[in-house]
Amino acid sequence: MKFTKMQALGNDYIYIELFTQQMENPSAWARFLSRRHFGVGSDGMILICPSEKADFRMRVFNPDGSEAEMCGNALRSTAKLVYEKGFTTKTAFTIETLGGLKKLYLTLKSGHVSMITASLGAPVLDCARVPVMLDNSGGRCVDHPIEAAGRLFRITAVSMGNPHCASFIEDVASLDLSLYGAAIENHSAFPQKTNVEFAQVIDKNTLFMRTWERNCGETLACGTGCCVATVAGALTGRCEPKTEVRQLGGIIRIEWDRASDDLLMTGPSEIVYDGVVDERAAEAFFAAEREAGRKERECI
């Protein structure tokens, strides 16, 4: 199985194109490939597929094998990969995701992609569609108090094709993300769990953010999370709708065009290396999973 390892501000995924090759059981492949030390190691696996609705289709798999609706950094990386690998000569095209159809725009330098802008459309604020079981703003959850692991946070819930919530605090750098991020991710208010952004205002156009991703844990960057933090900040008067969001992995620029209700996300992505997986190693992993499952069933 051929793959490409890419990273976007430290958010690293394994990209596999399914134009010239096939894959069965992608959930198992995601668990195998994502394992650091035993597989390739990543924040997850991305499949790039043909689409009947768009130029390309992107599928996102978490390290536990679950499929996610969307990932902003993976979206930009997918756009770069299909151009650099010659699957398209366009610099503006569409990508189908479980979170909807997205428009991508490439900036070229010396014939190569130097920056990628994604038009993600309107943020979804309706509680039923996020989904979130909290409502304090006419069908929206905006700056709503929530208790997690014994601490009170105020959250704004937004869907970018996948559920998110953002909370503004003053101690983002020192926050125990594994404690509070996991507690909010699995809070009963979120029937499908949620990604969690903890943001801090540097000034009206600059935020610092850390992200706890659903079914994954902390990542160094999150593109959709940057959009959510900007929307949450703009709705509550903490920041302008055009921001520079600083993360542990680097900077993403967000612009929320209130007139068209469109979110533009601009940032880089890098190809790290290409590789080929030894399918014997994959088969050994799949066999071990099947055996573990058999033993577990015998114990029930």
Secondary structure, DSSP 8 states (H G I E B T S, - for coil): -EEEEEEETTEEEEEEE-SS---S-HHHHHHHHH-TTTSS--S-EEEEE--SSSSEEEEEE-TTS-EES--HHHHHHHHHHHHHTTS---SEEEEEETTEEEEEEEEEETTEEEEEEEE----B-BTTTTT-S--SSSSB--SEEEEETTEEEEEEEEESSSEEEEEE-S-TTT--HHHHHHHHHT-TT-TT--EEEEEEEEETTEEEEEEEETTTEEES--HHHHHHHHHHHHHTTSS-SEEEEE-SS-EEEEEEETTTTEEEEEE--EEEEEEE--HHHHHHHHHHHHHHHHHHHHH-
